[in-house]
Amino acid sequence: MEGADGAFYYPNGSSYSRVTTSGATTVLATDPNGGILQPPVAASQNYVSAVALYFTDDPDECAEGYYSGTVLSALYSGTLEGESGDLGGQSANELAANLFLEGNGAFYGSVASTNNGDADDGCVAGTDYVIYGSGVFENPGVDPPLPMSLSQTHVVVGGSATVTWHVENGFSLTAQQCYGYGGLSGKLPLSGSASIKASQAGINTTAIICGGTETNYVQLSAGPPTITLTNTTTVPQGGTVTLTASLGDTGTPAPTGAVSFYVGQTLIGSAPVSANVATLQALANGVPIGTYSVVAKYSGDANYAPVASSPVSVKVVAQAQSSITLTPASQTVPDGDTVTFAATVTCNSTYDCPGGHVELVYGQTVVATVNDQPGTAAPISLSSNGIPAGTYQLKAVYPGDEWNLGSSSNPVTVVLQPAATPVTLTISPNPVPANASFTLTATVQANKPTGTVVFYDGSSELASATLNGSGVGQIKLPAGTLAAGTYSMTAYYAGDANNPSATSSAVSLTVQ
């Protein structure tokens, strides 16, 4: 058997010897009485144990458990067993193996059967020897691939990359012979690196074959990548078209550079390549309605050749004309109340209904907004709190969106009624002696009221007074103005441009 050191090991009677490649022979061990000899054959990453041989001429040892294990080799897969226990007259078929380890790390040899049983003790004494294999276990994945790597996996045609390899067969490095193909040629060292050239477009394969079998290979691709252009197929004149170019059939390093997008010979724009993708957003403002053929062109870099995509079609369509109506819940609103309008935007677009919001506008001022609900009446509320009384014309405005043009409703009229003007009357003193004077005071609480206030006894006018800046009108009447008795007094405010007229509640006056 060839060992990891290149020497050969073989049994010779009850001994085990080693022969070097120069022919020197050394007896390693001798056991004339039988027993187990372990030759110095090292284990490797391919095998989890080495070879052991069993020698015996002792009949009793056949009744002992020698070894049980599985051998996996190029020519044989089976079990080598040493019988255990008294066989009691049964025939014992012992498996004997002569396995040879070749330079490629595989075992070759033959397996034989020896009958050593009898009716007494299961073995016959004698001079014949039985050799048992130890059961060399081979890991799953026999002959693991030779480690090979490339400095990069894609180049332009004629470009080069560096391939690196290292043979790690643990049995026979000295006997290993490796040859290169596809950019490498001749016998190769067990470890090394070399430059290989991609001589043609497509996949260029480089292989290293060791010990008569192909150990591993690497593939270097060359030429331009593929490019695929996708887009939003239909875009309104006021919208944006998104163009995405994707590069395929790439390796390492990833492509760099840029992709340019064309309509005919006209450049729309360019975008850098990132993670094999380039994306451009192009505005369709002012672009005539029609269908356009768009092509993406990759500029290439040091490792990738330029390439152009197949054309794709982009359709530019007109924005739809929207329409909007505005309906107030009531056209007369008391001061401080809230009026609600129903704004309805009609969808006239083939592609996308109006979205966004609707504005309630007075003159050039937006007084309220609401989110648009195409085809549904959207409620817009307006509080009259703080808005002067009067008549107003309002309209609803839809600003438009990418697919729809804006629109305005017809104006609607809303009347905001003024608030009632509170007037308070006080008399001092009350009651008043018949021989004393008394004072009438009217207080008007309104929006900066001006004008006069008139004091009445029932329906008879007694006097009037002008309001001061605080909305107070006051007059002092002399004694004897009223005879003794009881009177119902009121104050009437005539109103002004900002405030309506109003009458106070009646106040009872007693003259003694």
Buried (B, 14 or more C-beta within 10 A) or exposed (E): BBBBBBBBBBBEEBBBBBEEEEEEEEEEBBBEEBEBBEBBBEBBEBBEEBBBBBBBBBBEBBBBEBBEBEBBBBEBEBEBBBBEEEBEEEEBEBBBBBBBBBBBBBBBBEBEEBEBBBEEBBBBEEEEBBBBBBBBBBEEEEBBEBEBEBBBBBBBBEBBBEBBBEBBBEBBBEBBEBBBBBBBEEEBEBEBEBEBBBEEBEEBEBBBBBBEEEBBBBBBBBBBBEBEBBBBEBBBBBBEBEBBBBBEBBBEBBBBBBBBBBBEEEEBEBBEBEEBBBBBEBBBEEBEEEEBEBBBBBBBBEBBBBBBBEBBEBBBBBBBEBBBBBEBEEEEBBBEBEBEBBBBBBBBBEBBBBBBBBBBBBEEEEBBBBEBBBEEBBEBEBEBEEBEBEEBEBBBBBBBBBBBBBBBBEBBEBEBBBBEBEBBBBBEEBBBEBEEEBBBBBBBEBBEBBBBBBBBBEEEEBBBBEBEEEBBBBBEBEEEBBEEEEBEBBBBBBBBEBBBEBBBEBBEBBBE
